[in-house]
Amino acid sequence: MSSPRAPADKPAPAAGRGLFTRGLSVFGLLSLGYMVGCAVIFFDLPSSEFMRRALGGAAAWYEARQAAPPEARPPAPVVGATDRPDKTSDGFTLLMYGGNSRAVLVNMRGDVVHQWQVPFSKVWPSPTHVKGPVSDATVYLNDGYVYPNGDLVAIVEGPINARNPSNGYGLVKLDKDSNVLWKYAEWCHHDLDVGADGTIYVLINETIDRVPPGFEYIPTPCMVDAVDVLSPDGARLKRVPLLDAFHGTPYAPLLGVLERPPTAATHTASAFRDDELRRDVLHANAVKVLNPRQAAQFPQFRPGQLLVSPRNLDALAVVDPDSGKVVWAARGPWRAQHDPTFLDSGRLLLFDNQGSPKTSRVLEYDPRTQAVPWAYPGDKGPAFISGIRGMSQRLANGNTLVVNSVGGEVLEVTPAGETVWSLGTGGVTLNRARRYAPERLEFLKGGPRARP
């Protein structure tokens, strides 16, 4: 007898059903792994130490990944359609963008009149402070200071990865012909300043396993910032740890923003992001020294004290390098700020990245009254967004240089908010732009002019 045959009209199993089921299973496992990882970090379970070490530089990486990787051959700078010579503060503008450790000096027409460039592999053929192979094309100069004779001291940065939790790749001083005068092998990052006596102040990262008493809510290991004070020839004179600078001062409660919420109910899903932010404790991005000429306008501070910008606290602080302590700090209408500077008026100028929901902006802030007497773009200027980086500079005639880093744009604006000059880098992320008066750069005398 033949066996019964299956009905001809019985549907065959859907071909995609098994694939869907497997995909759903994989998604479920990944989700479970994510939730477990969040719980491990949040509740400080035994394996959290391993996961936290992996996240030691994650917040810095989070900021770095938002900027496009440096282009090996970035486009030439182009001056925009607006150029009002009768209203500009003419000079030479230092631009730092693209890879291959290059900085250029341009005139008011956007012509490159001088450049510095040296590959990372030439500066550090066998680095010990940066791990693994380094591609010269991915290394860039993030900030610099031009001396009258054409020397350039510059911060060298590169990609953050599993071996290098900091984007700080060092500090180097070049002569006008790009010959290396000296180098400083530390995790130097973001910003530097040079005092009237030639002393150099630079931000550095370091990883620590213990925090000062009272800061136990900060998870360890974590990455913290310090200011290294260097002699003019690059020898370290002092290190001022910024986390210690807050400890034991009336400004220590500002770090309370790093404390974890009391319950995990609504925060478990964001535990990784929470851990990122709290493990790059301050994310300082600026250091400026108060020079003797400006000090008379800041009676609450002393010459030589340092203005720093802890981005993750949304705060500004003044640190005394002699005592190693914060002597003043404040929050204001800014968020994720960059590049605060002392002004001759006794006020501060800063780039406010995220304090307004509509636009990034430049603010002038009075530390005595907490007033904001000037802002750009205000009601007149065009809105722009630079969620990271960005800077501003008050020029000799009262104009302000505004650097939209993410947009690759430099604007010179008047106190009334009128744009009188602009320059673009073809949309390539612009790390820094700084204007130098022609008489300041003695090595260019008898050569190119600021406005041909």
HUPE-V222486 format. One record per backbone hydrogen bond with DSSP energy under -0.5 kcal/mol. CO is the residue of the C=O (numbers start at 0). NH is the residue of the N-H. Records with the same first field share a line. If there is no record, write none. Layout:
CO: NH, NH
//
This chain:
6: 9
13: 16, 17
14: 18
15: 19
16: 20
17: 21
18: 22
19: 23
20: 24
21: 25
22: 26
23: 27
24: 28
25: 29
26: 30
27: 31
28: 32
29: 33
30: 34
31: 35
32: 36
33: 37
34: 38
35: 39
36: 40
37: 41
38: 42
39: 44
40: 43
44: 47
45: 48
46: 50
47: 51
48: 52
49: 53
50: 54
52: 55
54: 57
56: 60
57: 61
58: 62
59: 63
60: 64
61: 65
62: 65, 66
63: 66
70: 73, 98
77: 423
80: 82
81: 421
82: 84
83: 86, 87
87: 89
91: 93, 435
92: 94, 105
93: 433
94: 103
95: 430, 431
100: 117
102: 115
103: 94
104: 112, 113
105: 92
106: 109
108: 78
110: 106, 112
113: 104
115: 102
118: 121, 122
119: 123
123: 126
133: 135
134: 137
135: 99, 138
138: 99, 100
139: 141, 156
142: 154
144: 146, 152
146: 149
147: 442
150: 146
151: 153, 173
152: 144
153: 171
154: 141, 142, 156
155: 168, 169
156: 139
162: 164
163: 160
166: 157, 168
169: 155
170: 183
171: 153
172: 180, 181
173: 151
174: 177
178: 174, 180
181: 172
183: 170, 185
185: 187
186: 204
187: 169
188: 190
190: 202
192: 200
194: 197
198: 194
199: 229
200: 192
201: 227
202: 188
203: 225
205: 223
207: 220, 221
211: 214
214: 217
216: 218
221: 207
222: 280
223: 205
224: 241, 242
225: 203, 227
226: 228, 239
227: 201, 229
228: 236, 237
229: 199
230: 233
234: 230
237: 228
238: 240
239: 226
240: 244
241: 245
242: 245, 246
244: 325
245: 248
248: 251
250: 253
251: 254
252: 255
253: 256
254: 257
255: 258
263: 266, 267
266: 269
267: 270
269: 273
270: 274
271: 275
272: 276
273: 277
274: 278
275: 58, 278, 279
278: 222, 280
281: 311
282: 310
285: 308
287: 306
288: 290
289: 303
290: 293, 294
291: 295
293: 296
294: 297
297: 300
301: 304
304: 289
305: 307, 318
306: 287
307: 316
308: 284, 310
309: 312, 313, 314
310: 313
313: 331
315: 329
316: 307
317: 326, 327
318: 305, 320
319: 323, 324
324: 319
327: 317
329: 315
334: 353
337: 350
340: 348
342: 345
346: 342
347: 364
348: 340
349: 351, 362
350: 337, 352
351: 360
360: 351
361: 375
362: 349, 364
363: 373
364: 347, 366
365: 369
370: 365
373: 363
375: 361
376: 379, 380
383: 359
390: 402
392: 394, 400
394: 397
398: 394
399: 401, 412
400: 392
401: 403, 410
402: 390, 404
403: 407, 408
404: 407, 429
407: 424
408: 403
409: 422
410: 401, 412
411: 419, 420
412: 399
413: 416
417: 413, 419
419: 83
420: 411
421: 79
422: 409
423: 77
424: 427
428: 97, 430
431: 95
433: 93
435: 91
436: 439, 440
437: 440
439: 441
440: 443
441: 444
443: 446
449: 107
//
